[in-house]
């Protein structure tokens, strides 16, 4: 089966290369603004895959700026019609369509409350784009598959580019510039042992920490959407606060590791889980055991982009081998409008 999902995964290198060039002037404009205005806080707004991207941004911005970063609750505006006090505050809005009523209403109320709106959207003519003070187009083009892939990676790429600007990290900016070349290497990734295991699995735990918590959330969502596998995401540390009791049921675990301060702790987590009899699969840039998928080495900020792209390819293969069409999951539409 030839799927749009597979085609769109292969477009990721081109999408991020185009975005990097197109958004450079807006990065300069935002940098000039932040030299004059130092924000006291950041709030992140999104739903679905876009919300998963927001978790990535929460970790990278808090480690970069040492200011609180919060996740917005859209119903505060869309249901309760509250206008929060957003003076000296940045609101990042992530959306593919830029058209969901709850996100629009929250953005409108935040703007009325004094927020500076930074939009990361694919449809640059959308209502949210028009509300923004700074617009970062995702440049993903038309996405036919319901399962968002290239638009999600494009959102992470935009956040990473903004982070590099916040921190003045020229080495990261250079790595982002060359990232399309790395992505070309991983868009056709395979993992036969894991794929075979998932063909008969009904459940899966996805674990990650720090920047890779977003990866665990996003990959769990994709398994739910496209493979009809009930996948639950957890911070690797939170997994020991209750879900650990389910290990005896033999549910496989997919653990995403990063080459930063969390790596040693994550390896220790693996060792504890293996000692308890867990069936654990690891994604890392070095082998933990023979059930590790080794991905290209990069700085920790970029690891979630690479690991997620690798897993997208593998998930698409699992769905097809199960006789499912990942482009048209049951009951789902490409544009989800919630209130």
C-alpha positions as CSV (number, residue, x, y, z in Angstrom):
1,X,0.0,0.0,0.0
2,X,1.3,3.4,-0.9
3,X,0.2,6.0,1.7
4,X,0.2,9.7,2.0
5,X,1.8,9.3,5.5
6,X,4.9,7.7,3.9
7,X,5.1,10.3,1.3
8,X,4.8,13.2,3.8
9,X,7.4,11.7,6.1
10,X,9.8,11.7,3.1
11,X,9.0,15.4,2.6
12,X,10.3,16.4,6.1
13,X,13.9,17.3,5.0
14,X,12.6,19.6,2.3
15,X,10.0,21.2,4.6
16,X,12.5,22.1,7.3
17,X,15.0,23.4,4.8
18,X,12.4,25.7,3.3
19,X,11.2,26.8,6.7
20,X,14.7,27.7,7.9
21,X,15.2,30.0,5.0
22,X,11.7,31.5,5.0
23,X,11.5,32.3,8.7
24,X,14.9,33.9,9.1
25,X,13.6,37.5,8.8
26,X,10.9,36.8,11.5
27,X,13.6,35.4,13.8
28,X,15.6,38.6,13.5
29,X,12.4,40.7,14.1
30,X,11.6,38.6,17.3
31,X,15.2,39.0,18.5
32,X,15.0,42.7,18.2
33,X,11.7,42.8,20.1
34,X,13.2,40.7,22.9
35,X,16.2,42.9,23.3
36,X,13.8,45.7,24.3
37,X,11.2,43.6,26.1
38,X,12.2,40.8,28.6
39,X,9.2,38.5,29.1
40,X,8.3,37.5,32.6
41,X,6.6,34.3,31.5
42,X,5.6,32.2,28.5
43,X,2.4,30.3,27.9
44,X,2.0,27.6,25.2
45,X,-1.3,26.8,23.5
46,X,-2.1,23.8,21.2
47,X,-4.2,20.7,20.8
48,X,-3.3,17.1,19.7
49,X,0.2,16.9,18.0
50,X,0.6,20.6,18.4
51,X,0.2,20.3,22.2
52,X,2.8,17.6,22.1
53,X,5.1,20.1,20.4
54,X,4.3,22.5,23.2
55,X,5.7,20.1,25.8
56,X,9.0,20.1,23.8
57,X,9.0,23.9,23.9
58,X,8.2,24.1,27.6
59,X,11.4,22.1,28.4
60,X,13.7,23.9,26.0
61,X,12.5,27.4,27.0
62,X,12.6,26.9,30.7
63,X,16.2,25.5,30.5
64,X,17.2,28.4,28.2
65,X,15.5,31.4,29.8
66,X,15.0,30.4,33.5
67,X,11.5,31.8,33.5
68,X,8.2,29.9,34.1
69,X,6.6,28.3,31.0
70,X,3.0,27.1,31.4
71,X,0.6,25.0,29.3
72,X,-2.6,26.9,28.4
73,X,-6.1,25.4,29.1
74,X,-8.2,26.5,26.1
75,X,-11.5,26.0,27.9
76,X,-10.6,28.9,30.3
77,X,-11.5,31.2,27.4
78,X,-13.7,29.1,25.1
79,X,-16.0,27.8,27.8
80,X,-15.5,30.1,30.8
81,X,-14.7,33.2,28.7
82,X,-12.0,34.4,31.1
83,X,-9.4,37.0,30.1
84,X,-6.2,36.3,32.0
85,X,-3.6,39.0,32.8
86,X,-0.9,38.5,30.2
87,X,1.1,41.7,30.6
88,X,4.8,41.2,29.7
89,X,4.0,37.7,28.6
90,X,4.5,35.7,25.4
91,X,1.8,33.4,24.1
92,X,3.0,30.8,21.6
93,X,0.1,29.3,19.6
94,X,0.7,26.1,17.7
95,X,-1.8,24.9,15.1
96,X,-1.7,23.3,11.7
97,X,-5.0,24.8,10.5
98,X,-5.0,27.9,12.8
99,X,-8.8,27.6,12.7
100,X,-10.0,25.7,15.9
101,X,-12.5,27.8,17.7
102,X,-11.1,27.2,21.2
103,X,-7.6,28.2,20.2
104,X,-8.9,31.3,18.4
105,X,-10.9,32.4,21.4
106,X,-8.0,31.8,23.8
107,X,-5.7,33.8,21.6
108,X,-8.2,36.6,21.3
109,X,-8.6,36.8,25.1
110,X,-4.9,36.6,25.7
111,X,-4.2,39.4,23.3
112,X,-6.9,41.5,25.1
113,X,-5.1,40.6,28.3
114,X,-1.8,42.1,27.0
115,X,0.0,39.0,25.6
116,X,2.4,39.2,22.7
117,X,1.2,36.5,20.3
118,X,3.7,34.3,18.5
119,X,2.0,31.9,16.1
120,X,3.5,28.7,14.7
121,X,0.9,27.7,12.0
122,X,0.8,25.9,8.7
123,X,-2.1,28.0,7.2
124,X,-0.6,31.5,7.2
125,X,-4.0,33.0,6.1
126,X,-5.8,31.5,9.1
127,X,-7.6,33.4,11.9
128,X,-4.8,32.6,14.4
129,X,-2.1,33.8,11.9
130,X,-4.0,37.1,11.6
131,X,-4.1,37.5,15.4
132,X,-0.3,37.1,15.7
133,X,2.3,39.7,16.4
134,X,5.0,37.3,15.1
135,X,4.1,34.6,12.6
136,X,6.3,31.6,11.9
137,X,4.9,29.6,9.0
138,X,5.5,25.9,9.2
139,X,5.9,25.7,5.4
140,X,4.7,22.1,5.5
141,X,2.4,22.5,2.5
142,X,-0.7,20.4,2.1
143,X,-0.8,17.4,4.5
144,X,-3.3,14.8,3.3
145,X,-2.8,12.1,5.9
146,X,-4.9,12.6,9.1
147,X,-1.7,11.7,11.1
148,X,0.3,14.8,11.2
149,X,4.0,14.1,10.5
150,X,5.8,16.8,8.5
151,X,3.8,19.6,10.2
152,X,4.7,18.3,13.7
153,X,8.5,18.1,12.9
154,X,8.2,21.6,11.3
155,X,6.7,22.9,14.6
156,X,9.6,21.4,16.6
157,X,12.0,22.9,14.1
158,X,10.5,26.3,14.5
159,X,10.7,26.1,18.3
160,X,14.3,24.9,18.1
161,X,15.2,27.8,15.8
162,X,13.6,30.3,18.3
163,X,15.5,28.6,21.1
164,X,18.8,29.0,19.2
165,X,18.0,32.7,18.8
166,X,17.0,33.1,22.5
167,X,20.3,31.6,23.6
168,X,22.6,33.0,20.8
169,X,23.7,29.4,20.1
170,X,25.4,29.6,16.7
171,X,26.5,25.9,16.9
172,X,22.8,24.9,17.2
173,X,21.8,27.2,14.4
174,X,24.5,25.5,12.2
175,X,23.2,22.0,13.2
176,X,19.7,23.1,12.4
177,X,20.9,24.3,9.0
178,X,22.4,20.9,8.2
179,X,19.5,18.9,9.8
180,X,17.8,18.2,6.4
181,X,20.8,16.1,5.4
182,X,20.5,14.0,8.6
183,X,16.7,13.7,8.1
184,X,17.4,12.3,4.6
185,X,19.1,9.4,6.3
186,X,16.3,8.5,8.6
187,X,13.0,9.0,6.7
188,X,13.1,5.4,5.5
189,X,14.0,3.8,8.9
190,X,13.1,0.2,9.7
191,X,13.1,-1.8,12.9
192,X,12.1,-5.4,12.2
193,X,12.2,-6.8,15.7
194,X,10.0,-4.0,17.1
195,X,7.7,-4.0,14.1
196,X,7.1,-7.7,14.4
197,X,6.3,-7.4,18.1
198,X,3.8,-4.6,17.4
199,X,1.8,-6.7,14.9
200,X,0.3,-8.7,17.7
201,X,0.4,-6.1,20.5
202,X,-2.7,-4.4,21.8
203,X,-1.0,-2.1,24.3
204,X,2.3,-0.1,24.5
205,X,3.9,2.2,27.1
206,X,6.0,5.1,25.6
207,X,8.5,6.7,28.0
208,X,10.7,9.8,27.7
209,X,12.1,12.6,29.9
210,X,12.8,16.3,29.4
211,X,12.8,17.2,25.7
212,X,11.9,13.6,24.8
213,X,8.7,13.6,26.9
214,X,7.1,15.2,23.9
215,X,8.4,12.4,21.7
216,X,6.8,9.8,24.0
217,X,3.5,11.7,23.8
218,X,3.6,12.1,20.0
219,X,4.5,8.5,19.3
220,X,1.8,7.2,21.6
221,X,-0.7,9.4,19.8
222,X,0.4,8.0,16.4
223,X,0.1,4.4,17.6
224,X,-3.4,5.3,18.8
225,X,-4.4,7.0,15.5
226,X,-2.9,4.7,12.9
227,X,-2.2,1.2,14.4
228,X,-5.2,0.7,16.7
229,X,-2.7,0.0,19.5
230,X,-3.6,1.5,22.8
231,X,-0.4,3.4,23.7
232,X,0.0,5.3,26.9
233,X,2.7,8.0,27.3
234,X,4.5,8.7,30.6
235,X,7.5,10.6,31.8
236,X,10.0,7.9,32.6
237,X,10.0,9.1,36.2
238,X,6.2,9.2,36.5
239,X,6.0,5.6,35.3
240,X,7.2,4.5,38.8
241,X,4.3,6.3,40.4
242,X,1.6,3.7,39.6
243,X,1.8,2.3,36.1
244,X,4.7,0.1,37.1
245,X,2.1,-2.2,38.6
246,X,1.0,-3.2,35.1
247,X,4.4,-4.7,34.2
248,X,3.3,-8.2,35.0
249,X,0.9,-8.0,32.1
250,X,3.8,-8.1,29.7
251,X,3.0,-4.8,28.0
252,X,6.0,-3.7,25.9
253,X,7.8,-0.5,26.7
254,X,9.3,1.9,24.2
255,X,11.8,4.2,25.9
256,X,13.3,7.3,24.2
257,X,16.7,8.4,25.5
258,X,18.7,11.5,25.0
259,X,22.4,12.3,25.2
260,X,22.2,15.0,27.9
261,X,22.0,15.1,31.7
262,X,19.1,12.7,31.7
263,X,21.0,9.9,29.9
264,X,22.5,8.3,32.9
265,X,19.2,8.4,34.8
266,X,17.4,6.9,31.8
267,X,19.9,4.0,31.6
268,X,19.3,3.3,35.3
269,X,15.6,3.3,34.6
270,X,16.1,0.8,31.8
271,X,18.2,-1.4,34.1
272,X,15.5,-1.3,36.9
273,X,12.7,-2.2,34.4
274,X,14.7,-5.1,32.9
275,X,15.4,-6.4,36.4
276,X,11.6,-6.4,36.9
277,X,11.1,-8.4,33.8
278,X,10.0,-5.6,31.5
279,X,10.0,-6.1,27.7
280,X,11.7,-2.9,26.8
281,X,12.8,-1.4,23.5
282,X,15.1,1.6,23.5
283,X,15.7,4.4,21.0
284,X,19.1,6.0,21.5
285,X,22.3,7.0,19.7
286,X,24.2,4.1,21.4
287,X,23.2,0.6,22.2
288,X,21.7,-0.3,25.6
289,X,21.1,-3.9,24.5
290,X,20.2,-5.8,21.4
291,X,16.7,-4.3,21.4
292,X,18.0,-0.7,20.9
293,X,17.3,1.2,17.7
294,X,20.4,3.4,17.2
295,X,19.8,6.8,15.6
296,X,22.2,9.5,14.4
297,X,24.0,11.5,17.1
298,X,23.1,15.1,17.5
299,X,22.8,17.7,20.3
300,X,20.0,17.0,22.7
301,X,17.7,19.8,21.4
302,X,17.6,18.1,18.0
303,X,17.3,14.5,19.2
304,X,13.4,14.6,19.5
305,X,13.2,15.7,15.8
306,X,15.3,12.8,14.7
307,X,13.8,10.1,16.9
308,X,10.2,11.1,16.1
309,X,10.9,11.1,12.4
310,X,12.5,7.6,12.7
311,X,9.5,6.3,14.5
312,X,7.0,7.8,12.1
313,X,8.5,5.7,9.3
314,X,8.3,2.6,11.5
315,X,4.7,3.3,12.7
316,X,3.5,3.7,9.1
317,X,5.0,0.3,8.2
318,X,3.3,-1.3,11.2
319,X,-0.1,0.1,10.2
320,X,0.3,-1.1,6.7
321,X,1.4,-4.6,7.8
322,X,-1.7,-4.8,10.0
323,X,-3.8,-4.1,7.0
324,X,-4.8,-0.5,8.2
325,X,-4.7,2.7,6.2
326,X,-2.8,5.3,8.4
327,X,-4.1,8.1,6.2
328,X,-7.8,7.7,7.3
329,X,-8.1,6.5,10.9
330,X,-11.6,5.8,12.0
331,X,-13.7,8.7,13.2
332,X,-10.9,11.3,12.7
333,X,-10.7,14.3,10.3
334,X,-7.7,16.2,9.2
335,X,-8.9,19.5,10.8
336,X,-10.3,19.1,14.3
337,X,-12.4,22.0,15.5
338,X,-13.0,21.9,19.3
339,X,-14.6,24.3,21.7
